[in-house]
Amino acid sequence: MKRRGFLIGLGALAAGGWLLRPDNKGAPHAAYFQGINDTLKTTGPGRPVMLVDRQRLADNCQTLMTLLPSRCNLRIVAKSLPSVPLIQDVMTHTGTNRVMVFHQPFMNALAEAQPDCDMLLGKPMPIQAARQFYRELENASGFDADQQLQWLIDGLPRLEQYLALAREQNRQLRINVEIDVGLHRGGLTDPQQLDALLALIAANPEHLIFSGFMGYDAHVGKLPAFIQNADEGHRETEAIYQSYIERLYSQAPQYQQQTLCFNGAGSPTLALYDNDTVLNELSAGSCLVKATDFDLPLLDGFQPAVFIAAPVIKSLPGLAMPGPLPLGSLWKAWDTNRQHTYFVYGGYWKAEPVSPAGIQANPVYGVSSNQMMYNGSNETALNMDDQIFFRPTQSEFVLLQFGDLAVWEHDSISEWWPVLPQGAGA
Ligand SMILES: Cc1ncc(COP(=O)(O)O)c(C=O)c1O
């Protein structure tokens, strides 16, 4: 009796499990990706490429400019768009020549290629990197670093290093001060800390010029809403920012007569700013290409503009898993999205498959950066030499992994844009 009950229970469980089978999520490429697929199949390089959709990029620039409060300038975050022609295209569409830089080789490459650009560091550079920048600067004859570059300084010890460098090089360095507006990633934590920096700058006017503040607010909107919503978080960062400006003006009123650079924000928070802000410059980069990490309600108006296209090397019916157990057959019987197997050229990127619909990695088979397995239902219908498309989860590193960027424009690859030199901490 007991045994019969057990068998009935097992049967019910199996039937219930069967009813819970995942739906078939597979579909062929939609027209947009089918067009790219067909072009790459016949005229592409036959290896994974990073595509930039130039029209979508232009549209995103337009969207960004409509969000930007009129009292603020835009500064392009170079690390998130790590290619000189890509940054130049964005400069053309947004009308700004301001860039935020995070990596010494990027700085030199930009100074050389775009000598009229205006640079602000996005993180404090070790003094040796600053020294290296000046060593390599000779190639960029049109770029006047003393006028066009603001170093980022997070405290007195670093300012002392930069003063020594300025003396050594007989230069006058522009100093932007990093302030902590709540992110807690360094910078000044109390407005009074400003006094010592201002005193050192005032005592060395031939070598140091104060140029403004940078206060990045990436923490805003990240907390659960019951702790703090994005608007509250934003109001708090504005108040902290203002307390530094007030301290500055009370300690050194002459700065009220100058145009300083009060920089902040980034893609995730830019839409929170309006003309009541105390900042006069907002930074953004990632929203213009919109990797998946930027699928945020505040960025709904932006479209994904970069995709990895990876050729299918092998298109195999079924799901064959290594080993003596019929795991693959059982799995594909239970989940139609495992009916078909594709091995692609490359893989294991920080990226999510986006087309055809219903494609997914196989966590049991494992990952490979050589030939990675993906599964889909029969409806995904890809053959050898078709493409699987992916969206990077973030742009700053993934865009550097494919060589030149393939510019998708008017239904073909119109140009190849070189990427900036790779290195940790782009
Ligand atoms: C200092 C600073 N400002 C702004 C940004 C925003 O960049 P994005 O718009 O690409 O998110 C970043 C990103 O890391 C940053 O470090």
The ligand as an ORCA input file, in Angstrom:
! r2SCAN-3c Opt
* xyz 0 1
  C      34.247     59.369    -12.571
  C      33.207     58.784    -13.472
  N      32.306     59.597    -14.029
  C      31.353     59.118    -14.851
  C      31.287     57.771    -15.138
  C      30.129     57.293    -15.995
  O      30.442     56.634    -17.130
  P      29.271     55.962    -17.988
  O      28.382     57.032    -18.461
  O      29.999     55.280    -19.067
  O      28.559     55.031    -17.070
  C      32.202     56.886    -14.586
  C      32.137     55.451    -14.852
  O      32.814     54.630    -14.293
  C      33.185     57.407    -13.718
  O      34.081     56.602    -13.108
*
